Amino acid sequence: MSATITTEQVQEKVFAALIAFGADPEVVTYDAGWGVLDVDSLDLVELAQVVEDEFGVEITSQDMQNLLTVGSVIELVVARAAA
């Protein structure tokens, strides 16, 4: 990555991916948890792949166990991209 990745860029991509997976756009928010979004473990694996493809940031299955909201994923991606 040549440029700094912003929170807004990551949020836009994560929100779009979740909506593509079938989450209701009305409930896709920064603070939303996976249950509210009706996102299952397979969707989370796909989300991790989207993030890696788009931003070059790996999210492991161990990470996903600790990431309980959309915002926590966004924050992790931004932090790892900056490292």
Secondary structure, 3 states (H helix, E strand, C coil): CCCCCCHHHHHHHHHHHHHHCCCCCCCCCCCCEHHHHCCCHHHHHHHHHHHHHHHCCCCCHHHHHHCCEHHHHHHHHHHHHHC
